[in-house]
Amino acid sequence: MAIDVQSGPGGFAGEVRGADLERAGDFSAIHRAFLDHGVIVMRDCSLTPEAQIAFSRRFGPLMGRRPSTPDKVLMPGLPEIVILSNRKVNGETVGITDAGRYWHSDLCFEEKPNMATILHAVEVPPEGGDTLFADLQQAYETLPDTLKSRIDGKRAAHTFRKHYLEVMAAGSPRPPLTQEQFEALALNYHPIARTHPETGRKTLFVNPGHTTEIEGMDEAESQDVLDALFEHCLQPEFIYRHQWKAGDTVIWDNRRVMHNAEPYDMDRYTRHMHRSCIHGDKPY
Ligand SMILES: [Fe+2]
């Protein structure tokens, strides 16, 4: 069966058909689709955690264990796989229950943010729990000139501190960090418009979850520009909504996409996913 890609409007997000994640010879077509479409979906994958790791490694080195990730959410014996799940075993949830419920790009606040994320659905709810993706490449290309000139050559700060303060203010049950731990959370500056290292295309690299301020602007102007950028990026024509089915494997390019996980009824349904992440480069 020939490999075929069906993509959404504007070429954003594609469904790759006829490819096998475990067949080495199929990787270059999958990788091409990933670069062309920013998000790719493959249906009906029977992907073991071992096979997911082997496939993920074809993209590049995998992200290892992070100090902020508790051991209990890592796949036993395979710490490259993080479990996102509300499934309970012996009364304890086996994964992260509420990951990524806001617009963000994975680990954008690190000096070298994640290149790609690979998420495989084992069990999904019949309703809710969709993931939304926004195409920041199309968003950059359609940016009004007035806004483009305001961000030209500028960098923005990215940090996990902002999201942490927001979830704590909203009453999160997570244990609070000490002042020292809070200050140790990463903060890095990246170009607002970055160049994709593999396609050479320019793309916005800001998101409401982690981008806090624009370097060299006063607070009011910085907020004004960021609000205008976010409003532009979140127009419906730049968004792909993925409604999960069990067996889906979705791969997205964090260098040109931001995403947002919607909630679902955790008392009624189970959602169980395996995530692997690929290291990236310093944005330029
Ligand atoms: Fe995420």
Residues whose N, C-alpha, C, O or C-beta is under 5 A from the ligand:
A	BS01	LIG	G100 D106
